[in-house]
Amino acid sequence: MLNTVGYYAEFIKLCETGNLFEAADELYLSESCLLKHMHLLDEDIGHELFSKCSKQVELTEYGALYLSFAYNMKSICKDFDAKLTELEIKNSSIVKLAIARTMNCDHIVNMLSDHFQDRYPKYSISPGEFSRTVTLPQAFHMGYELVFAVDSTQASDDYCLFPWSSDRLVAILPLSHPLSHHKSVNLSELSNDKFILFPEGSFLYKYSLELCRNAGFEPQVDFTIHGTNNLAELVSAGIGVSLTTASDIMAIKQHRVAMVEITPTPPVYLNLYYQKDPPLSKPAAVFLDYAIEIHDTHSNDIPYHGPEGEVGNVYFE
């Protein structure tokens, strides 16, 4: 049966659809090719698997028996593929690292990458900057082992994490806004304003909505937009107000807007996440240890505008 072992998945699909044309279409095969494979299975087993195999198909007793084992083979192959991927990752020399588009994360990773590869030249880093709407499960599903991402907490029930840095949300207001010269605002004071937020589904979008609702109102979101510069341009034009991290100050300062503290302060944390299972590959584990070492010994050199930096009355004209 070695010559036809790969046809079990086609056999299962044909049984599940009960229709030759539909199964062939889903398998991206011609009907004649699929029929040929089924006839080869018949010859290998020594019995006909289908009593009828034209437009509609019907299993024989032998076909029903083979189907039960075919499902087992499918499960075994799935487990094998997972273990194979796990072993390939373990033996790889590449660190697969995903990067959030916020809190100067790209600068942090560039700094870490340069020094890491100087110390460990046999390893290479494959960083990927993902969209604000990509979730942690999606990032790990894409094959990344380590993920820099933001959250409102430094704890996780689902993942292991190293708390990298902290920041907070601030209000971005047009200079013409009556609160633009205030040192701080309560979000409830912005309840009548139109909001411009980052894309729906992103952490900052969901967090902004949560904070507004906790302040007693449902925000009127007029625009969602990618990119801090684009967001600041719309605020500068008086189209609405926004919330973003204080560490975005460098991207915002070129626009005619005011950055005002929010009371009470909404914290934002940049965490380095990794999965509890499977274990990290050797390159990823080495990088994680190295990153923690750098963080603990050179935290003052890490480019980031954190909560200890006071925004106060910051106007960008």
N, C-alpha and C positions, 0 to 999 in steps of 0.2 A: 504493500500500500504506500510505499515511500513516494512513488511517482505522482500520487493523487492526494497526498495529505493536505496540500494547500487548497483543495477544492471544498473543504468542509464548510467554509464561510459562505461560499456560493450556494451550497446545498441548503444551509440554514435560511439564507435569504429567500430562496425559492420556496421553501416550506412556509415561511412566515407570510409571504405575499400570496402564495397559492396561485400565482399568475406568472407565466413564463416571460411575457413581454415586460411586465412591471419590474420583475426581478432583474432582468437583463438591463433595463434602463437604469435602475438604482446602482447596479454593479459596473455600469459603463462598459458593458459587453454587448456583442450582438447576440440575437437569439440563437443563432446557429453555433456560436462559440460556447454559450452556456449549455446548450444541449449536448455538445460534444464532450464537455467536461463531465456532465452527469452520466453519459454512456461509459466514459472511462472509469468512473466510480463503480458503476454496475459491474464492469469487467474485473476490476480489482477485487471487489467483494465476492463476486461469483453469484450474485443475485440481483434481480431488478429492484431498484429502490422506489420506483414509481410505477403504478399500474396504468397511469395516464400522465403523459408529459407533453402536452401540446399547449393550447392557450391556458387551460386550467389544469392543475396538477393534483394527483391523488397518490398518497403514500401506500406502499405495500407493507406487510408486517416487517419485512427486512428494513424497509426505509424508516419505519417508526423506531426500530431498534437502533439503527445508525444515528438517527436524529438525537436520541438521548445522549449518545456518546459524543456527537458533534458539539453539543452545547458544553460538555465537559472540556473538550479540546479547545473551544473558544475561550473558556475561562482560564485554562492553563496557559494558553498563548498570551492572554492579556496580562497575567501575573508575570510571565517570563519577560514580556516587553518592559514592564515596570521595573523589574529587577535589573534588566539589562541597562535601562536608562540610568538607574541608580548607580550601577557599577561604572558606567561611562563617565558620569559626573564625578564620582569618587576619584577616578584615575586621570581626570582632565587636569591640564595645567592652567586653565582659564578661570578667573574669578568673574562670575556673572552677577553684576551689581546694577540694580535699578535705582533711579534717582528721581526724587520729587522735584517739581518745578516751583520751588519756593524756598524761603529762608536761606538763600545763597548756597543751596545744596550743591550746585554745579561747581562752585569755587572750592567748597570743602573737598569734594571728591577729586578734583584736579590736583589739589595739594596732596591729598593722601596717595593718589596714584603715582605721582612723580617720585615721592620718597619710598613708597612700597616697592616699586620696580627697581629702584637703586639698590635696595637691600636684598630683594628676592628676584634676581634677573630671570630665573627659570619660570616664573609665573607671569602671566599677562592678565590685564583687566579688561573686561568687555562691558563698559558702562552703557546703560540705556536710559535715556531721559523719557519718562512716560507722561502721557496726558494727565491733567489734573483729575479726570474722571475715572482713571484706572484704579481699581480697588486692589488691596493686598492679595486676595485670592487670585485675582487675574494676573498680577505680576508674577506670583509664584508659578502659576499655571504656564506662563510664557517661558519658564525655565530659569528665572532668576533665583539665586540662592539667598542673596542679601538685598534688602530693600530699604532705602532711606525714604521715609514717609512721615507725614504730619498727622497729629491727632490732638484731641483736647485732654489726653491723659497720658501718663507714662507707665501704664499697666495694660496687659492684654491677657485674656483668658485663652486665646487661640494660638498665640505665637510667643516665641522668645523675643526679647528686645533689649537693646542697650540704649538708655536715654542719652541722646547726644547733646541737644541744646534746647533752650526754651525761649519763647518769644511771647507776643500777645497781639491781639487784634486791636487796631486803631481805626478811627473814623476818618475817611477822606472826604473833605467838603469843598465845594467851590468857594473861592474867596468872597463871593457875594453873599454867602450863606450867613444868616444872623448869628450862628454859633461858631463861625470860623475863627474868631479871636478868643474863644474860651479855652481855658487850659484843659478842661475835660468836659465830657457830656455823658449823660445817661442815655441809653439807647431809646428810652421812651420819649425823649425830646425830639427824636427823628421819626416819630410814628406817622407824621403827615408828609414825609418826604418820599420821593420815588427812589428806588434802589437800583444800582448797577452792580451785579455780582458775577463771580466766576461761574463757569458752566454748571448747569444743573447736574447733580450726581457727584460733583466734586466735594471734598471734605469742607472746603471753605464755604461753599454754597449751603450745605446742610447745617454747618455750624452757625453760620450767620442767621439762618431761619430759626434755628433753635434758640439763639440768644434773643432775637427779636420777640419771639413768642413768650419766652420767659420774662421779657420786659413788659408784656401785656398787650402786644399788638401783632397783627399779621402784616409783614412788610409787603409793600406794593413793588414787585420786581418788574421793572420796565425793560431791562436788558440783561442778558447774560453774555459774557464775552471772555475770550481767551486772551491772556497776556496782560500784565500789570500796566504796561505803557498804554495800551488801548483803553483800559479801564480808567486810568488817570486822565486821558484826553477827554473822555466823555464827561467825567466829573468837572474838569476844567471848563468845559463848554456849558456847564450849568444844567446838564440833562438829568442829573441825579446825584445821590451821595453813595458812598460805598464803604465796605469794610475790608481791610487787608492786614497782613502782618507788618509789624513795625520794621522788620528787616528788609522790606521792600522800599525803604527810604531812598536808596540810590536810584531806583527806577522811577520813583515818583517826583524827586526833587526838581527835575527838569520841567515840570508842568506847573501851571498857576493854580495850585490847590493848597489847602491847609490840612495838616495831619494832626488830629486831636485825640487825646487819650479818651478811653471809654471807662466809665465807672459803673459797677465794679470791673476790674481788669479781667478780660477774658483770656486765659492762658492758651498758648499753642506750643506744642512740643514736636521737635524733630527727633524721631527715633530710628534706630537701625534695627530692622526686623529680620528674623530668620525662623524657619519652621522647626517645630519640635521633632518632627519626623518627616522624611528621613534625615539622618545626620548630615552635617555639612561635609562637602568634599574637602580634601586636604588643602587645596588652594584657598577656598572660602574660609576655612577655619583659621588658617595662617593670617589671612587678611583681617578677619574679625579681631584676632588677638592684637595684631599690629595697630589697627584703628583705635582700639581701646587704650593701648599704650600711648599712642600719640595724643589722644584726647586727654588722658590723665596727666600727661607731662607737658603738653604744649597748648593747653586750652586757650591761653591768652593770645596765641598766634592764629587761632582759627578765625577766618573772616566771617563775622556775623555780628549783627546789631541786636543784642539781646535785651532782656527785661531790665537789666541794670542801667541801660542807656535811657535817659529821660527825653521824651519827645517834647513835652511842654508846648509852647506856642511855636510851632514850626510852620512857616509860610514859604511857599516856593513861588516866586514871581519872575 
